[in-house]
Amino acid sequence: FEVATVDADLPFAQGSSLAFRIEHNARSYVELFSRAVDALLPEADESAMQDAGADVLDVLFQARRDRDRRDREALQTQGDAAAAAAESFPAALTRRYTVRFVPRSNQRAQAVREVGASQIGHLVTVRGIVTRVSDVRPAMVVAAYVCDECGSEVFQEVTARQFTPLTQCASSQCGPRARGRLHKQTRGSRFVRFQEVRLQELTDQVPMGDIPRTLTVHCIEGAVRTLSPGDMAHVAGVFVPQPYTGMRALRAGLLADTLLEAHHVRPLKRRYDELAATAPADMHLRLAALGRGDAYTRVARAIAPEIFGHEDVKKALLLLLVGAPAKRTREGMAIRGDINVCLMGDPGVAKSQLLRFVATVAPRGVYTTGRGSSSAGLTAAVLRDAATGELVLEGGALVLADNGICAIDEFDKMDETDRTAIHEVMEQQTISIAKAGITTTLNARTAILAAANPARSRYNPRMTPEENINLPAALLSRFDVLFLMLDRPSAEADLQLARHVAWVHTHGRHPDPVDPADAVDAELLRHFVAAARARVPVLPSDVAEYVVGAYVQLRQQHKAAVEAADARRTLARSAVDSGAAPATRSAIGTTTPRTLLAILRLAQARARVRAAEAVAIEDVDEALRLMDAAHVTLDARPAAGERPARTDTSSAIYALMVRHARTVGGTDAALPQIAYAEMLDRVRDAGFSEADFSRCIQQYEDIDVLQVNVTRTRITFVSAS
């Protein structure tokens, strides 16, 4: 039964409407509507019961009705009307339906702590996050017994959590002195599906200095399996008290627990498949208009628009939201499609805000911190079930974020024992548990978005990234993209950033785009990601060969860099840091077989964004560009001091130019020409300004190492000419 939407005017406020009376006495109206439905339902057709495909319970109930009708007629013939009425079995035994009320659309959803004793028996709506869901178990509502003397069936309605079984037959067919003994008949009893859900307050509902409160929700029949751990939802139901049982009842005395009998569940964040299937017509038009332009750049700008800059980081986060299709081989080996991204660098570069935005936009997003998370809190904890007393597993943050995103802030502050639990999740996307006699494997198909701070508050350019971040390379190699976000002073960038922040604080929102057609709100972003995730682009053979060639070239470059580093081990470390010797690439930026999988995942995610059916070479180039942009930031090491000397900056830029020339196919003996504009973009990605680049070109032109053409479009190495 769906309650019609009414306005909060005088009729509803005075209690003269049916909706008002239902909301304030919902449990009684459930029984009232059930009786009305019983009276309106037609009698069962006996001819339909003869069908071989008829339901077993329908045949059993029809036989009981026939027998009950014959018994009543026999008793009425004997003149015992009271006994005839007493012999009828309860209506709850034959009901094949449940009555549930849907709340009004304008009814306010309350927090758990706002529901009080004055709302006992009312139909209330509570907003929260699901932290625990039990298994679906059968709950007895009508117990059936058979007498061993007269053979009569005796029924007992169960309305509480505990009941006392009947032992003696109360049927009129048994004599008053020799009462038969009753035996419980499980086949004749009626059970309903039952599930217990634990609902917890959201973060914004908890007052300062308090802890979140929880509420137990009982789901019956159609309401079961509608909620999963990690879901945020509005749960409407009847708020009722429940007395304690067992030893807890002796300790509690007159106190009672409270629970919510669920009637209606409305998820706040729908899954991607549900969003794609239920998108309205106007949303399809907006998605079509968005796809006609450069959707990749426009949607990436919509990620945390209050944060200034970080274009490449936002593009990587967009690819993380979209992800690549997961694959499973014929042998059963699973290949993950989720993309893992790590943001590391100086404090104050908005890493945490980016994490919170992504966790909010994702339908299943869990945000946690490294210091406040333990191994059991991330994976699973063994708890004792309050209903059965058995040991059960309760999923942690990674399990709650299944088929979603888990954002972990302060990744570097986690204990080493807790970080080891993430290794299996980031590659196999499973959690193996062997605790308290429970041996199982849980699914954790989640994308990891981590943020780490340097070990000594700020990034030290004289140290390697591993020494700065203080994380093992085995863990960092599992990230597909690693960005080093440094806070480098720049007059032009600082001016734009300050103006952007001042505008946001003045108007309370992010600046509008220059073109109104480029505006992308959070709802459009969710539907765009949902539509993109529904696509499964294929990998053509020519593109596969292109990826293989790019990977082999990256491996050869890594091999040459390692050999050069071994040859330069005798050099002083200060010479390397000052720029006198070329800086070698860190181990974080090395090329491993996981790099090949990362390129494929990023390229497929880019193809999903373009709404393409096949991966193109441009998708692979963009994946390589993103990874190279992250590696450039890792490789660029300014010289010692807060403001490095010009010669040191020029040496670092020249080292970038040499590495780029080797990337496009050059060798130490013959370096090819490189594009001026492309090199300028790479220098900017490394954190240098255009003035630094021009100064470097001028200095190396003066010593006849570089030459730039008149139109300033090509850079030529003199040694190669």
Secondary structure as GFF3:
##gff-version 3
##sequence-region A 1 721
A	DSSP	alpha_helix	10	13	.	.	.	ID=ss1
A	DSSP	alpha_helix	18	24	.	.	.	ID=ss2
A	DSSP	alpha_helix	26	40	.	.	.	ID=ss3
A	DSSP	alpha_helix	46	49	.	.	.	ID=ss4
A	DSSP	alpha_helix	56	77	.	.	.	ID=ss5
A	DSSP	alpha_helix	81	86	.	.	.	ID=ss6
A	DSSP	three_ten_helix	91	93	.	.	.	ID=ss7
A	DSSP	three_ten_helix	112	114	.	.	.	ID=ss8
A	DSSP	three_ten_helix	117	119	.	.	.	ID=ss9
A	DSSP	beta_strand	123	133	.	.	.	ID=ss10
A	DSSP	beta_strand	137	147	.	.	.	ID=ss11
A	DSSP	beta_strand	153	157	.	.	.	ID=ss12
A	DSSP	beta_strand	182	184	.	.	.	ID=ss13
A	DSSP	beta_strand	190	200	.	.	.	ID=ss14
A	DSSP	three_ten_helix	203	205	.	.	.	ID=ss15
A	DSSP	beta_strand	214	220	.	.	.	ID=ss16
A	DSSP	three_ten_helix	221	223	.	.	.	ID=ss17
A	DSSP	beta_strand	232	243	.	.	.	ID=ss18
A	DSSP	alpha_helix	247	252	.	.	.	ID=ss19
A	DSSP	beta_strand	256	267	.	.	.	ID=ss20
A	DSSP	alpha_helix	272	277	.	.	.	ID=ss21
A	DSSP	alpha_helix	281	291	.	.	.	ID=ss22
A	DSSP	alpha_helix	295	301	.	.	.	ID=ss23
A	DSSP	alpha_helix	311	322	.	.	.	ID=ss24
A	DSSP	beta_strand	327	328	.	.	.	ID=ss25
A	DSSP	beta_strand	334	335	.	.	.	ID=ss26
A	DSSP	beta_strand	341	345	.	.	.	ID=ss27
A	DSSP	alpha_helix	351	361	.	.	.	ID=ss28
A	DSSP	beta_strand	365	369	.	.	.	ID=ss29
A	DSSP	alpha_helix	375	378	.	.	.	ID=ss30
A	DSSP	beta_strand	380	384	.	.	.	ID=ss31
A	DSSP	beta_strand	391	395	.	.	.	ID=ss32
A	DSSP	alpha_helix	397	400	.	.	.	ID=ss33
A	DSSP	beta_strand	405	409	.	.	.	ID=ss34
A	DSSP	three_ten_helix	411	413	.	.	.	ID=ss35
A	DSSP	alpha_helix	416	427	.	.	.	ID=ss36
A	DSSP	beta_strand	430	435	.	.	.	ID=ss37
A	DSSP	beta_strand	438	443	.	.	.	ID=ss38
A	DSSP	beta_strand	447	452	.	.	.	ID=ss39
A	DSSP	alpha_helix	465	469	.	.	.	ID=ss40
A	DSSP	alpha_helix	473	476	.	.	.	ID=ss41
A	DSSP	beta_strand	481	485	.	.	.	ID=ss42
A	DSSP	alpha_helix	491	507	.	.	.	ID=ss43
A	DSSP	three_ten_helix	516	518	.	.	.	ID=ss44
A	DSSP	alpha_helix	522	533	.	.	.	ID=ss45
A	DSSP	alpha_helix	541	567	.	.	.	ID=ss46
A	DSSP	alpha_helix	573	578	.	.	.	ID=ss47
A	DSSP	three_ten_helix	587	589	.	.	.	ID=ss48
A	DSSP	alpha_helix	593	609	.	.	.	ID=ss49
A	DSSP	alpha_helix	617	635	.	.	.	ID=ss50
A	DSSP	alpha_helix	646	663	.	.	.	ID=ss51
A	DSSP	beta_strand	674	675	.	.	.	ID=ss52
A	DSSP	alpha_helix	676	685	.	.	.	ID=ss53
A	DSSP	alpha_helix	690	702	.	.	.	ID=ss54
A	DSSP	beta_strand	706	708	.	.	.	ID=ss55
A	DSSP	beta_strand	714	717	.	.	.	ID=ss56
A	DSSP	three_ten_helix	718	720	.	.	.	ID=ss57
###
